[in-house]
């Protein structure tokens, strides 16, 4: 059948491009069905299918990447939690072992600190007779500010404000660091706050800075003897409370050493007494 000399029916047994070449020019372009082009796809369908395939591939890749990232984050979190757990276990084990093996602390075991200080100050007393006349005692001139601080410390001690007395004497020592009387008073204040180690160090410094004879010398060695006595009693208490044999043996040795130092200090108290010639 023909219409105005144009064939309205055709057949195509070749490729899609050959089919397109046989389409009448007067008709509107339209996509050739797959069956009309030997089962092939048109260019538009091929492009659309390629787009869909590419989108699918990108989506799958994105999904795999996101899953990999989540897995990596979970692994990192697991490693972090595991390391923290191990650290916590180690710290807990160390704390428990410290609680089990830590030696007992030193506790004040002797007379009250006030009684110890009274004993130290009583050591300076000396009874003079005709056969043993009074000994000479040197009193150095001091800065008025130092004297004021000494008086403040004495007032604080009477009020039982021992830390304040320590602070006042520390200020005085900052002005006169080598004054043996100040060092001795500070040593006695250390006894009042139950710091026997510092008390002994200060008393030894006072002895080295002083005249090494007289009433103040006896107070130095009385302080050292009292500190060693208290140390020996504390070490015996620690040895009795220790759960480990090596701690018990160490504290026993320290107690015996403190006893020996105490006996030596008591002998030195008497060596501080030097009197002048007898008067008739």
GUPA-644715 format. One record per residue (C-alpha): residue in three letters; x, y, z; residue number from 1. Coordinates in nm, 3 decimals. Layout:
BEGIN
["ALA"; [X; Y; Z]; NUM]
...
END
This chain:
BEGIN
["UNK"; [0.000; 0.000; 0.000]; 1]
["UNK"; [0.130; 0.347; -0.082]; 2]
["UNK"; [0.027; 0.699; 0.011]; 3]
["UNK"; [0.143; 0.984; -0.209]; 4]
["UNK"; [0.427; 0.771; -0.330]; 5]
["UNK"; [0.566; 0.701; 0.018]; 6]
["UNK"; [0.584; 0.352; 0.145]; 7]
["UNK"; [0.426; 0.318; 0.493]; 8]
["UNK"; [0.547; -0.036; 0.555]; 9]
["UNK"; [0.901; -0.161; 0.565]; 10]
["UNK"; [1.101; -0.442; 0.697]; 11]
["UNK"; [1.449; -0.454; 0.839]; 12]
["UNK"; [1.671; -0.750; 0.854]; 13]
["UNK"; [2.002; -0.567; 0.913]; 14]
["UNK"; [2.161; -0.367; 1.189]; 15]
["UNK"; [1.997; -0.085; 1.382]; 16]
["UNK"; [2.181; 0.178; 1.176]; 17]
["UNK"; [2.055; 0.018; 0.855]; 18]
["UNK"; [1.705; 0.019; 0.991]; 19]
["UNK"; [1.729; 0.387; 1.073]; 20]
["UNK"; [1.846; 0.458; 0.724]; 21]
["UNK"; [1.527; 0.300; 0.582]; 22]
["UNK"; [1.289; 0.508; 0.795]; 23]
["UNK"; [1.091; 0.749; 0.576]; 24]
["UNK"; [1.205; 1.108; 0.606]; 25]
["UNK"; [0.848; 1.238; 0.636]; 26]
["UNK"; [0.772; 1.039; 0.952]; 27]
["UNK"; [0.866; 1.160; 1.307]; 28]
["UNK"; [1.170; 0.982; 1.441]; 29]
["UNK"; [1.082; 0.706; 1.681]; 30]
["UNK"; [1.272; 0.433; 1.856]; 31]
["UNK"; [1.281; 0.108; 1.674]; 32]
["UNK"; [1.158; -0.186; 1.877]; 33]
["UNK"; [1.407; -0.448; 1.965]; 34]
["UNK"; [1.233; -0.701; 1.745]; 35]
["UNK"; [1.257; -0.469; 1.449]; 36]
["UNK"; [1.637; -0.440; 1.475]; 37]
["UNK"; [1.728; -0.800; 1.505]; 38]
["UNK"; [1.691; -0.810; 1.887]; 39]
["UNK"; [1.939; -0.520; 1.957]; 40]
["UNK"; [1.889; -0.218; 2.189]; 41]
["UNK"; [1.853; 0.138; 2.082]; 42]
["UNK"; [2.113; 0.394; 2.175]; 43]
["UNK"; [1.887; 0.554; 2.440]; 44]
["UNK"; [1.811; 0.223; 2.604]; 45]
["UNK"; [2.177; 0.127; 2.609]; 46]
["UNK"; [2.271; 0.459; 2.770]; 47]
["UNK"; [1.995; 0.432; 3.033]; 48]
["UNK"; [2.089; 0.075; 3.114]; 49]
["UNK"; [2.454; 0.177; 3.148]; 50]
["UNK"; [2.358; 0.459; 3.383]; 51]
["UNK"; [2.154; 0.225; 3.599]; 52]
["UNK"; [2.436; -0.029; 3.606]; 53]
["UNK"; [2.691; 0.239; 3.701]; 54]
["UNK"; [2.466; 0.370; 3.979]; 55]
["UNK"; [2.422; 0.019; 4.111]; 56]
["UNK"; [2.794; -0.041; 4.109]; 57]
["UNK"; [2.863; 0.285; 4.290]; 58]
["UNK"; [2.594; 0.210; 4.547]; 59]
["UNK"; [2.738; -0.134; 4.613]; 60]
["UNK"; [3.089; 0.011; 4.645]; 61]
["UNK"; [2.959; 0.278; 4.883]; 62]
["UNK"; [2.787; 0.013; 5.091]; 63]
["UNK"; [3.098; -0.199; 5.110]; 64]
["UNK"; [3.310; 0.106; 5.203]; 65]
["UNK"; [3.066; 0.208; 5.475]; 66]
["UNK"; [3.058; -0.143; 5.614]; 67]
["UNK"; [3.438; -0.149; 5.614]; 68]
["UNK"; [3.449; 0.181; 5.800]; 69]
["UNK"; [3.202; 0.058; 6.061]; 70]
["UNK"; [3.403; -0.260; 6.106]; 71]
["UNK"; [3.726; -0.060; 6.145]; 72]
["UNK"; [3.563; 0.167; 6.403]; 73]
["UNK"; [3.435; -0.134; 6.597]; 74]
["UNK"; [3.780; -0.292; 6.591]; 75]
["UNK"; [3.942; 0.030; 6.714]; 76]
["UNK"; [3.684; 0.061; 6.990]; 77]
["UNK"; [3.741; -0.300; 7.091]; 78]
["UNK"; [4.116; -0.249; 7.103]; 79]
["UNK"; [4.075; 0.070; 7.309]; 80]
["UNK"; [3.839; -0.097; 7.553]; 81]
["UNK"; [4.068; -0.397; 7.582]; 82]
["UNK"; [4.376; -0.183; 7.655]; 83]
["UNK"; [4.187; 0.021; 7.914]; 84]
["UNK"; [4.059; -0.294; 8.078]; 85]
["UNK"; [4.410; -0.438; 8.096]; 86]
["UNK"; [4.545; -0.112; 8.242]; 87]
["UNK"; [4.266; -0.109; 8.500]; 88]
["UNK"; [4.339; -0.468; 8.596]; 89]
["UNK"; [4.710; -0.393; 8.634]; 90]
["UNK"; [4.643; -0.085; 8.848]; 91]
["UNK"; [4.398; -0.279; 9.063]; 92]
["UNK"; [4.646; -0.563; 9.107]; 93]
["UNK"; [4.921; -0.318; 9.206]; 94]
["UNK"; [4.690; -0.145; 9.453]; 95]
["UNK"; [4.590; -0.477; 9.609]; 96]
["UNK"; [4.950; -0.592; 9.632]; 97]
["UNK"; [5.045; -0.260; 9.792]; 98]
["UNK"; [4.768; -0.300; 10.047]; 99]
["UNK"; [4.887; -0.648; 10.131]; 100]
["UNK"; [5.263; -0.581; 10.141]; 101]
["UNK"; [5.285; -0.217; 10.257]; 102]
["UNK"; [5.460; -0.188; 10.594]; 103]
["UNK"; [5.260; -0.037; 10.880]; 104]
["UNK"; [5.306; 0.339; 10.933]; 105]
["UNK"; [5.495; 0.486; 11.224]; 106]
["UNK"; [5.272; 0.596; 11.513]; 107]
["UNK"; [5.373; 0.810; 11.812]; 108]
["UNK"; [5.432; 0.553; 12.085]; 109]
["UNK"; [5.608; 0.722; 12.376]; 110]
["UNK"; [5.510; 0.990; 12.627]; 111]
["UNK"; [5.306; 1.288; 12.513]; 112]
["UNK"; [5.504; 1.543; 12.308]; 113]
["UNK"; [5.454; 1.807; 12.577]; 114]
["UNK"; [5.607; 1.575; 12.836]; 115]
["UNK"; [5.903; 1.505; 12.607]; 116]
["UNK"; [5.969; 1.878; 12.561]; 117]
["UNK"; [5.951; 1.934; 12.938]; 118]
["UNK"; [6.207; 1.654; 12.981]; 119]
["UNK"; [6.437; 1.817; 12.725]; 120]
["UNK"; [6.423; 2.157; 12.890]; 121]
["UNK"; [6.483; 2.007; 13.232]; 122]
["UNK"; [6.819; 1.875; 13.107]; 123]
["UNK"; [6.965; 2.225; 13.100]; 124]
["UNK"; [6.925; 2.273; 13.476]; 125]
["UNK"; [7.244; 2.283; 13.677]; 126]
["UNK"; [7.273; 2.314; 14.055]; 127]
["UNK"; [7.582; 2.512; 14.151]; 128]
["UNK"; [7.766; 2.462; 14.482]; 129]
["UNK"; [8.098; 2.578; 14.627]; 130]
["UNK"; [8.259; 2.260; 14.499]; 131]
["UNK"; [8.100; 2.298; 14.155]; 132]
["UNK"; [8.045; 2.663; 14.080]; 133]
["UNK"; [7.802; 2.785; 13.817]; 134]
["UNK"; [7.896; 2.728; 13.457]; 135]
["UNK"; [7.929; 3.009; 13.208]; 136]
["UNK"; [7.646; 3.063; 12.963]; 137]
["UNK"; [7.683; 3.283; 12.655]; 138]
["UNK"; [7.382; 3.486; 12.544]; 139]
["UNK"; [7.434; 3.646; 12.201]; 140]
["UNK"; [7.277; 3.975; 12.096]; 141]
["UNK"; [6.980; 3.923; 11.867]; 142]
["UNK"; [6.780; 4.122; 11.619]; 143]
["UNK"; [6.471; 4.281; 11.784]; 144]
["UNK"; [6.249; 4.126; 11.517]; 145]
["UNK"; [6.388; 3.782; 11.604]; 146]
["UNK"; [6.310; 3.841; 11.970]; 147]
["UNK"; [5.953; 3.941; 11.883]; 148]
["UNK"; [5.909; 3.620; 11.679]; 149]
["UNK"; [6.048; 3.411; 11.964]; 150]
["UNK"; [5.798; 3.569; 12.200]; 151]
["UNK"; [5.516; 3.499; 11.955]; 152]
["UNK"; [5.624; 3.135; 11.933]; 153]
["UNK"; [5.624; 3.107; 12.313]; 154]
["UNK"; [5.274; 3.255; 12.329]; 155]
["UNK"; [5.149; 3.013; 12.062]; 156]
["UNK"; [5.303; 2.721; 12.251]; 157]
["UNK"; [5.127; 2.818; 12.573]; 158]
["UNK"; [4.801; 2.832; 12.377]; 159]
["UNK"; [4.880; 2.486; 12.230]; 160]
["UNK"; [4.886; 2.634; 11.880]; 161]
["UNK"; [5.193; 2.436; 11.785]; 162]
["UNK"; [5.182; 2.482; 11.405]; 163]
["UNK"; [5.168; 2.859; 11.459]; 164]
["UNK"; [5.468; 2.839; 11.690]; 165]
["UNK"; [5.655; 2.645; 11.419]; 166]
["UNK"; [5.571; 2.914; 11.162]; 167]
["UNK"; [5.691; 3.195; 11.389]; 168]
["UNK"; [6.023; 3.021; 11.456]; 169]
["UNK"; [6.069; 2.951; 11.084]; 170]
["UNK"; [6.038; 3.324; 11.021]; 171]
["UNK"; [6.296; 3.393; 11.290]; 172]
["UNK"; [6.535; 3.138; 11.138]; 173]
["UNK"; [6.497; 3.306; 10.802]; 174]
["UNK"; [6.654; 3.613; 10.966]; 175]
["UNK"; [6.915; 3.430; 11.178]; 176]
["UNK"; [6.961; 3.081; 11.028]; 177]
["UNK"; [7.267; 2.987; 11.240]; 178]
["UNK"; [7.142; 3.093; 11.583]; 179]
["UNK"; [7.178; 2.780; 11.803]; 180]
["UNK"; [6.907; 2.891; 12.045]; 181]
["UNK"; [6.661; 2.942; 11.760]; 182]
["UNK"; [6.754; 2.606; 11.611]; 183]
["UNK"; [6.701; 2.437; 11.948]; 184]
["UNK"; [6.364; 2.603; 12.003]; 185]
["UNK"; [6.260; 2.501; 11.653]; 186]
["UNK"; [6.369; 2.143; 11.728]; 187]
["UNK"; [6.149; 2.140; 12.038]; 188]
["UNK"; [5.860; 2.276; 11.833]; 189]
["UNK"; [5.915; 1.988; 11.591]; 190]
["UNK"; [5.873; 1.748; 11.881]; 191]
["UNK"; [5.544; 1.916; 11.969]; 192]
["UNK"; [5.413; 1.846; 11.617]; 193]
["UNK"; [5.549; 1.489; 11.639]; 194]
["UNK"; [5.817; 1.534; 11.373]; 195]
["UNK"; [6.106; 1.350; 11.540]; 196]
["UNK"; [6.322; 1.330; 11.227]; 197]
["UNK"; [6.326; 1.706; 11.186]; 198]
["UNK"; [6.371; 1.755; 11.560]; 199]
["UNK"; [6.688; 1.545; 11.556]; 200]
["UNK"; [6.830; 1.721; 11.248]; 201]
["UNK"; [6.769; 2.065; 11.398]; 202]
["UNK"; [6.922; 1.966; 11.734]; 203]
["UNK"; [7.237; 1.839; 11.562]; 204]
["UNK"; [7.260; 2.161; 11.358]; 205]
["UNK"; [7.217; 2.363; 11.678]; 206]
["UNK"; [7.501; 2.169; 11.844]; 207]
["UNK"; [7.733; 2.230; 11.548]; 208]
["UNK"; [7.650; 2.603; 11.551]; 209]
["UNK"; [7.674; 2.647; 11.928]; 210]
["UNK"; [7.942; 2.650; 12.194]; 211]
["UNK"; [7.918; 2.271; 12.247]; 212]
["UNK"; [7.914; 2.323; 12.622]; 213]
["UNK"; [7.667; 2.453; 12.876]; 214]
["UNK"; [7.291; 2.431; 12.931]; 215]
["UNK"; [7.202; 2.470; 12.563]; 216]
["UNK"; [7.439; 2.187; 12.471]; 217]
["UNK"; [7.258; 1.958; 12.714]; 218]
["UNK"; [6.926; 2.049; 12.555]; 219]
["UNK"; [7.067; 1.958; 12.213]; 220]
["UNK"; [7.164; 1.609; 12.319]; 221]
["UNK"; [6.852; 1.561; 12.529]; 222]
["UNK"; [6.649; 1.633; 12.215]; 223]
["UNK"; [6.851; 1.382; 12.014]; 224]
["UNK"; [6.816; 1.119; 12.287]; 225]
["UNK"; [6.438; 1.174; 12.308]; 226]
["UNK"; [6.403; 1.149; 11.929]; 227]
["UNK"; [6.600; 0.823; 11.919]; 228]
["UNK"; [6.395; 0.678; 12.205]; 229]
["UNK"; [6.071; 0.760; 12.026]; 230]
["UNK"; [6.207; 0.618; 11.700]; 231]
["UNK"; [6.302; 0.291; 11.869]; 232]
["UNK"; [5.952; 0.257; 12.016]; 233]
["UNK"; [5.789; 0.332; 11.684]; 234]
["UNK"; [6.004; 0.074; 11.501]; 235]
["UNK"; [5.918; -0.193; 11.758]; 236]
["UNK"; [5.551; -0.120; 11.706]; 237]
["UNK"; [5.594; -0.142; 11.330]; 238]
["UNK"; [5.783; -0.472; 11.362]; 239]
["UNK"; [5.501; -0.618; 11.572]; 240]
["UNK"; [5.240; -0.511; 11.316]; 241]
["UNK"; [5.434; -0.622; 11.006]; 242]
["UNK"; [5.307; -0.917; 10.804]; 243]
["UNK"; [5.627; -0.975; 10.611]; 244]
["UNK"; [5.937; -1.125; 10.765]; 245]
["UNK"; [6.176; -0.888; 10.588]; 246]
["UNK"; [5.983; -0.582; 10.713]; 247]
["UNK"; [5.984; -0.722; 11.065]; 248]
["UNK"; [6.358; -0.784; 11.055]; 249]
["UNK"; [6.426; -0.437; 10.913]; 250]
["UNK"; [6.223; -0.263; 11.184]; 251]
["UNK"; [6.391; -0.468; 11.455]; 252]
["UNK"; [6.734; -0.365; 11.327]; 253]
["UNK"; [6.632; 0.001; 11.314]; 254]
["UNK"; [6.498; -0.019; 11.671]; 255]
["UNK"; [6.829; -0.162; 11.799]; 256]
["UNK"; [7.023; 0.107; 11.614]; 257]
["UNK"; [6.803; 0.379; 11.766]; 258]
["UNK"; [6.859; 0.235; 12.112]; 259]
["UNK"; [7.237; 0.256; 12.062]; 260]
["UNK"; [7.211; 0.617; 11.939]; 261]
["UNK"; [6.995; 0.707; 12.238]; 262]
["UNK"; [7.254; 0.571; 12.484]; 263]
["UNK"; [7.530; 0.764; 12.309]; 264]
["UNK"; [7.328; 1.088; 12.321]; 265]
["UNK"; [7.262; 1.048; 12.694]; 266]
["UNK"; [7.634; 1.013; 12.759]; 267]
["UNK"; [7.700; 1.332; 12.566]; 268]
["UNK"; [7.458; 1.526; 12.789]; 269]
["UNK"; [7.697; 1.497; 13.082]; 270]
["UNK"; [7.994; 1.588; 12.863]; 271]
["UNK"; [7.837; 1.931; 12.802]; 272]
["UNK"; [7.889; 2.038; 13.161]; 273]
["UNK"; [8.205; 2.245; 13.217]; 274]
["UNK"; [8.243; 2.459; 13.527]; 275]
["UNK"; [8.492; 2.725; 13.617]; 276]
["UNK"; [8.745; 2.704; 13.897]; 277]
["UNK"; [8.608; 2.660; 14.249]; 278]
["UNK"; [8.577; 2.969; 14.466]; 279]
["UNK"; [8.677; 2.974; 14.835]; 280]
END
